[in-house]
Amino acid sequence: MTALESERDWSATWSARETVARAPDDPGLFLALAPMDGVTDAVYRALLTEQDGGRSGVSLCVSEFVRVTRHAVPAHVIRRHCPEVDTEGRTRAGVPVFVQLLGGDPEPMAATARRAAELGAYGVDLNFGCPAKTVNSHDGGAKLLKEPHRIERITRAVRDAVPHARPVTVKIRIGWDSGETIEEIARAAEAGGATWLTVHARTRTQLYKPPVHWHVLARARAAVRALPVIANGDLFAPKDLPRCAASSRCRAFMIGRGAMGDPGLFAHARGWKTHATPIPELAAILRDYYARMRGGGLNEKRALCRVKQWLRMAAATRDDIVWLFNHIKVMRDWVPADLALARVELGATAEELLALDRAG
């Protein structure tokens, strides 16, 4: 695809962005919610996809990874990671959810994928991009980037095990310590029969440090013309999508940390909203998030930690949230945190919160 053809393709996609594409090659704009271990559990997925009465703009969700080692993972473990398998593979708002698997052995990966499909998973995603040291040292995640032939073998085994109508997708980084082998890695995913490929535009050694290398994704696209490529990494605001499209030549995207700072980012990108989620609205979302976690059985301490984690990740993407994170992060109990968030929900500023704290 020439630069001019790519520009025209993107222009058509952006013009149709209000249409929620369910696959990256469907008409409209594809915006998936990225899997983030320890963050994007079923509670978070439900909350994000139910925003604005279910008109969230999210095309698709991917579960936190299910770790696969020597044997097929039992059904109850798959259900724990992705309870949506019991509701036709969708959230309550109707957004499809893929079960993500992480492992280095084709046979148990295939057997687990087959079981996930039988349980009702909408699709299966294969994680070859996790940069966690513990995961990599146990033959999982980004370690496989060093051995593209194994990515092909695992993808093929899973593809053969899952009914053809269920997508089998692959998520990678651009490489271990450089993007030099991105073409080989992308071709391996294609040769294995992947339905589409998602690429986080960083190396494994970068973890989440800058810079993001969107331009390397253009090489992946050129290497696998028949395989849709989804861009992931540093998509924090609607303005980032055209910039990423111009550099990566991708027209489909996966958003992770950006949704922590702006839970309405998907709707915002589609033009349904005119601005990022206001801080009072974010405070209300966080209180709802806490209530849902407690309702699901999480204890107060862990639920509060998850709220702090959300705010920490949000503050890393939006400077105007830093003060709220700094205010909440020192709290050890939910009651004062809830009171502070309730005041922010009603419009209290940083200065007003401090004044109220001083007054007792």
C-alpha positions as CSV (number, residue, x, y, z in Angstrom):
1,M,0.0,0.0,0.0
2,T,1.4,3.4,-1.0
3,A,1.5,6.3,1.3
4,L,-1.3,7.9,-0.7
5,E,-3.4,4.8,-0.5
6,S,-2.8,4.5,3.2
7,E,-3.8,8.1,3.7
8,R,-7.1,7.6,1.8
9,D,-7.8,4.4,3.7
10,W,-7.3,6.2,7.0
11,S,-9.4,9.1,5.9
12,A,-12.3,6.8,5.1
13,T,-11.9,5.0,8.5
14,W,-11.8,8.3,10.4
15,S,-14.9,9.6,8.6
16,A,-16.7,6.4,9.7
17,R,-15.4,6.4,13.2
18,E,-18.9,6.6,14.8
19,T,-19.5,3.0,13.5
20,V,-18.2,0.5,16.0
21,A,-16.2,-2.1,14.1
22,R,-16.1,-5.5,15.8
23,A,-13.0,-6.6,13.8
24,P,-10.2,-4.5,12.4
25,D,-11.2,-5.1,8.8
26,D,-14.9,-4.3,9.3
27,P,-16.4,-1.0,8.2
28,G,-16.0,1.8,10.8
29,L,-13.3,2.3,13.5
30,F,-12.0,-0.6,15.6
31,L,-11.0,0.4,19.2
32,A,-10.2,-2.5,21.5
33,L,-9.7,-2.4,25.2
34,A,-6.2,-3.8,25.9
35,P,-5.5,-6.5,28.4
36,M,-3.6,-5.3,31.5
37,D,-2.6,-7.9,34.1
38,G,-4.0,-7.0,37.5
39,V,-6.2,-4.3,36.0
40,T,-8.6,-5.4,33.3
41,D,-10.6,-8.0,35.1
42,A,-14.3,-8.7,34.6
43,V,-15.3,-5.9,37.0
44,Y,-13.2,-3.4,35.0
45,R,-14.4,-4.7,31.7
46,A,-18.1,-4.4,32.7
47,L,-17.6,-0.9,34.1
48,L,-15.8,0.4,31.0
49,T,-18.3,-1.1,28.5
50,E,-21.3,0.1,30.5
51,Q,-20.2,3.7,30.3
52,D,-22.9,6.1,28.9
53,G,-25.6,3.5,29.1
54,G,-23.6,0.9,27.2
55,R,-22.7,3.3,24.4
56,S,-19.0,3.1,25.4
57,G,-17.5,2.9,21.9
58,V,-15.4,-0.2,22.9
59,S,-15.2,-2.7,20.0
60,L,-13.8,-5.6,21.9
61,C,-12.2,-6.6,25.2
62,V,-9.4,-9.0,25.9
63,S,-9.1,-10.8,29.3
64,E,-6.1,-10.8,31.5
65,F,-3.8,-13.6,30.5
66,V,-4.5,-17.2,31.5
67,R,-1.2,-18.8,32.3
68,V,-0.8,-22.2,30.5
69,T,2.1,-24.5,31.5
70,R,2.3,-28.3,31.1
71,H,-1.4,-29.1,31.1
72,A,-4.7,-27.7,29.7
73,V,-6.1,-25.1,32.1
74,P,-9.3,-26.3,33.9
75,A,-12.6,-24.8,33.1
76,H,-13.0,-23.1,36.4
77,V,-9.8,-21.2,36.0
78,I,-10.8,-20.0,32.5
79,R,-14.2,-18.9,34.1
80,R,-12.4,-17.0,36.8
81,H,-10.4,-15.0,34.3
82,C,-13.2,-14.6,31.9
83,P,-16.7,-15.2,33.4
84,E,-18.2,-13.7,30.2
85,V,-17.8,-17.2,28.7
86,D,-21.1,-17.9,30.4
87,T,-22.9,-15.0,28.7
88,E,-22.0,-15.9,25.1
89,G,-18.6,-14.4,25.4
90,R,-19.8,-10.8,25.9
91,T,-20.0,-8.3,28.7
92,R,-23.4,-7.3,30.1
93,A,-23.3,-4.4,27.6
94,G,-22.9,-6.8,24.7
95,V,-19.2,-6.2,24.0
96,P,-17.3,-9.3,22.9
97,V,-14.5,-10.6,25.1
98,F,-11.5,-12.8,24.0
99,V,-9.8,-15.1,26.4
100,Q,-6.0,-14.4,26.3
101,L,-3.6,-17.3,26.8
102,L,0.1,-17.2,27.7
103,G,2.4,-20.1,27.4
104,G,5.2,-21.7,25.3
105,D,4.0,-25.2,24.7
106,P,1.8,-25.8,21.7
107,E,-0.2,-28.8,23.0
108,P,-1.5,-27.5,26.3
109,M,-2.1,-24.0,24.7
110,A,-4.2,-25.7,22.0
111,A,-6.1,-27.8,24.5
112,T,-6.8,-24.8,26.7
113,A,-7.9,-22.8,23.7
114,R,-10.3,-25.6,22.6
115,R,-11.7,-25.7,26.1
116,A,-12.2,-21.9,26.2
117,A,-14.0,-22.0,22.9
118,E,-16.3,-24.8,24.1
119,L,-17.1,-22.8,27.2
120,G,-18.2,-19.9,25.1
121,A,-15.2,-17.6,24.5
122,Y,-15.9,-15.2,21.7
123,G,-12.2,-15.6,20.5
124,V,-8.8,-16.5,21.7
125,D,-5.8,-14.2,21.9
126,L,-2.2,-15.4,22.3
127,N,0.1,-13.3,24.4
128,F,3.7,-13.1,23.0
129,G,4.4,-9.7,24.4
130,C,4.2,-9.7,28.2
131,P,7.5,-8.1,29.4
132,A,7.3,-9.4,33.0
133,K,10.6,-10.9,34.1
134,T,8.9,-13.8,35.9
135,V,6.8,-14.7,32.9
136,N,9.8,-14.5,30.5
137,S,12.0,-16.6,32.7
138,H,9.3,-19.3,32.6
139,D,9.1,-19.5,28.8
140,G,6.2,-17.2,28.3
141,G,5.2,-13.8,26.8
142,A,7.9,-11.7,25.1
143,K,10.5,-14.5,25.4
144,L,8.9,-16.0,22.3
145,L,9.8,-13.0,20.3
146,K,13.3,-14.4,20.1
147,E,12.0,-17.5,18.4
148,P,9.5,-16.6,15.8
149,H,9.2,-20.2,14.6
150,R,7.7,-21.1,18.0
151,I,5.1,-18.3,17.6
152,E,4.1,-19.9,14.3
153,R,3.9,-23.4,15.9
154,I,1.8,-22.3,18.8
155,T,-0.5,-20.1,16.7
156,R,-1.0,-23.0,14.3
157,A,-1.8,-25.5,17.0
158,V,-4.3,-23.2,18.6
159,R,-5.8,-22.3,15.2
160,D,-6.3,-25.9,14.4
161,A,-7.9,-26.6,17.8
162,V,-10.5,-23.7,17.7
163,P,-13.5,-23.7,15.4
164,H,-12.9,-21.6,12.3
165,A,-15.6,-19.1,13.1
166,R,-13.8,-18.1,16.4
167,P,-11.0,-15.7,15.9
168,V,-7.5,-16.6,17.0
169,T,-5.4,-13.5,17.4
170,V,-1.8,-12.7,18.4
171,K,-0.4,-9.9,20.5
172,I,3.3,-9.0,20.4
173,R,5.9,-6.3,20.9
174,I,8.1,-5.1,18.1
175,G,10.9,-7.3,19.4
176,W,13.0,-8.2,22.4
177,D,15.6,-5.4,22.3
178,S,15.0,-3.9,18.8
179,G,12.5,-3.8,16.0
180,E,14.9,-5.5,13.6
181,T,12.9,-8.8,13.4
182,I,9.4,-7.4,13.3
183,E,8.8,-8.7,9.8
184,E,9.9,-12.2,10.7
185,I,7.7,-12.2,13.8
186,A,4.7,-10.8,11.9
187,R,5.1,-13.4,9.2
188,A,5.2,-16.1,11.8
189,A,1.9,-15.1,13.2
190,E,0.4,-15.0,9.7
191,A,1.8,-18.4,8.8
192,G,0.3,-19.8,11.9
193,G,-3.1,-18.7,10.8
194,A,-3.7,-15.7,13.1
195,T,-6.9,-13.8,12.4
196,W,-5.2,-10.5,13.2
197,L,-2.1,-9.2,14.9
198,T,-1.8,-6.6,17.6
199,V,1.6,-4.9,18.2
200,H,2.6,-2.9,21.2
201,A,5.1,-0.4,19.7
202,R,7.9,-1.0,22.2
203,T,10.5,-3.6,22.7
204,R,10.5,-6.0,25.7
205,T,13.5,-4.3,27.2
206,Q,11.8,-0.9,27.1
207,L,9.0,-2.2,29.3
208,Y,6.8,1.0,29.2
209,K,9.5,3.6,28.9
210,P,9.5,6.1,26.0
211,P,9.8,6.4,23.1
212,V,6.9,4.5,21.4
213,H,7.9,3.2,17.9
214,W,4.8,3.5,15.9
215,H,6.8,3.7,12.6
216,V,8.0,0.1,13.1
217,L,4.4,-1.1,12.8
218,A,4.3,0.1,9.2
219,R,7.0,-2.5,8.4
220,A,4.8,-5.2,10.0
221,R,1.9,-4.1,7.9
222,A,4.0,-4.2,4.7
223,A,5.3,-7.7,5.6
224,V,1.8,-9.2,6.1
225,R,-0.5,-7.4,3.7
226,A,-3.4,-9.9,4.2
227,L,-3.2,-9.8,8.0
228,P,-4.8,-6.9,9.8
229,V,-2.4,-5.1,12.2
230,I,-3.7,-3.3,15.3
231,A,-1.6,-0.5,16.8
232,N,-1.1,-0.4,20.6
233,G,1.0,1.9,22.8
234,D,0.7,5.5,24.0
235,L,-2.8,6.2,22.7
236,F,-4.0,8.6,25.4
237,A,-6.3,11.0,23.6
238,P,-8.2,11.1,20.3
239,K,-5.5,13.2,18.7
240,D,-3.1,10.3,19.1
241,L,-5.0,8.1,16.7
242,P,-4.4,10.1,13.5
243,R,-0.8,10.6,14.5
244,C,-0.4,6.9,15.1
245,A,-2.2,6.1,11.8
246,A,0.1,8.3,9.8
247,S,3.2,6.7,11.3
248,S,2.1,3.1,11.6
249,R,-0.2,3.0,8.6
250,C,-2.6,1.1,10.9
251,R,-6.3,1.9,11.0
252,A,-7.3,-0.2,14.0
253,F,-6.2,0.4,17.6
254,M,-6.0,-1.1,21.1
255,I,-6.1,1.3,24.0
256,G,-4.9,0.4,27.5
257,R,-3.5,3.0,29.9
258,G,-5.3,5.8,28.1
259,A,-8.6,4.4,29.3
260,M,-7.5,4.8,32.9
261,G,-7.1,8.5,32.5
262,D,-10.2,8.9,30.3
263,P,-12.7,6.0,30.7
264,G,-14.8,7.8,28.0
265,L,-11.8,7.8,25.6
266,F,-13.5,5.4,23.2
267,A,-16.6,7.5,22.9
268,H,-14.5,10.6,22.8
269,A,-12.5,9.2,19.8
270,R,-15.7,8.5,18.0
271,G,-16.9,12.0,18.4
272,W,-19.7,11.1,20.7
273,K,-18.1,13.2,23.5
274,T,-16.4,16.6,23.1
275,H,-13.8,16.3,25.9
276,A,-12.0,13.9,28.2
277,T,-13.8,12.6,31.3
278,P,-14.1,15.4,33.8
279,I,-12.5,14.8,37.2
280,P,-15.9,14.8,39.1
281,E,-17.2,12.1,36.7
282,L,-14.0,10.1,37.1
283,A,-14.4,10.3,40.9
284,A,-18.0,8.9,40.5
285,I,-16.6,6.0,38.3
286,L,-14.0,5.2,40.9
287,R,-16.6,5.0,43.7
288,D,-18.7,2.7,41.5
289,Y,-15.6,0.6,40.7
290,Y,-14.9,0.2,44.5
291,A,-18.6,-0.8,45.1
292,R,-18.5,-3.4,42.3
293,M,-15.3,-4.9,43.6
294,R,-16.6,-5.2,47.1
295,G,-19.8,-6.7,45.8
296,G,-17.7,-9.3,44.0
297,G,-16.1,-10.4,47.2
298,L,-12.8,-8.3,47.2
299,N,-11.9,-7.1,50.7
300,E,-11.6,-3.4,51.6
301,K,-7.8,-3.3,51.5
302,R,-7.4,-4.8,48.1
303,A,-10.3,-2.9,46.6
304,L,-8.8,0.4,47.9
305,C,-5.4,-0.6,46.4
306,R,-7.1,-1.2,43.0
307,V,-8.6,2.3,43.2
308,K,-5.2,3.8,44.0
309,Q,-3.7,1.8,41.1
310,W,-6.3,3.2,38.7
311,L,-5.5,6.7,39.9
312,R,-1.7,6.2,39.6
313,M,-2.1,5.0,36.0
314,A,-4.5,7.8,35.2
315,A,-2.1,10.4,36.7
316,A,0.6,9.1,34.4
317,T,-1.5,10.1,31.4
318,R,-3.2,13.3,32.6
319,D,-1.4,16.0,34.6
320,D,-4.8,17.3,35.9
321,I,-5.3,14.1,37.9
322,V,-2.0,14.1,39.7
323,W,-3.3,16.0,42.7
324,L,-6.2,13.6,43.2
325,F,-3.8,10.6,43.1
326,N,-1.5,12.3,45.6
327,H,-4.4,13.0,47.9
328,I,-5.8,9.4,47.8
329,K,-2.6,7.4,47.7
330,V,-1.7,8.0,51.4
331,M,-5.1,6.8,52.7
332,R,-5.2,3.4,54.4
333,D,-9.0,3.1,54.8
334,W,-11.8,3.4,52.3
335,V,-14.0,5.8,54.4
336,P,-11.8,8.9,54.1
337,A,-11.0,8.0,50.5
338,D,-14.7,7.7,49.7
339,L,-15.4,11.0,51.4
340,A,-12.7,12.7,49.4
341,L,-14.0,11.2,46.1
342,A,-17.6,12.1,47.0
343,R,-16.5,15.7,47.5
344,V,-14.6,15.7,44.2
345,E,-17.7,14.2,42.5
346,L,-19.6,17.3,43.8
347,G,-16.9,19.6,42.4
348,A,-14.4,20.1,45.2
349,T,-10.9,21.2,44.0
350,A,-7.5,20.3,45.4
351,E,-7.4,23.4,47.5
352,E,-10.9,22.8,49.0
353,L,-10.0,19.2,49.8
354,L,-6.9,20.3,51.7
355,A,-8.8,23.0,53.5
356,L,-11.4,20.4,54.6
357,D,-8.7,18.0,55.8
358,R,-7.1,20.8,57.9
359,A,-10.5,21.6,59.4
360,G,-10.9,17.9,60.3
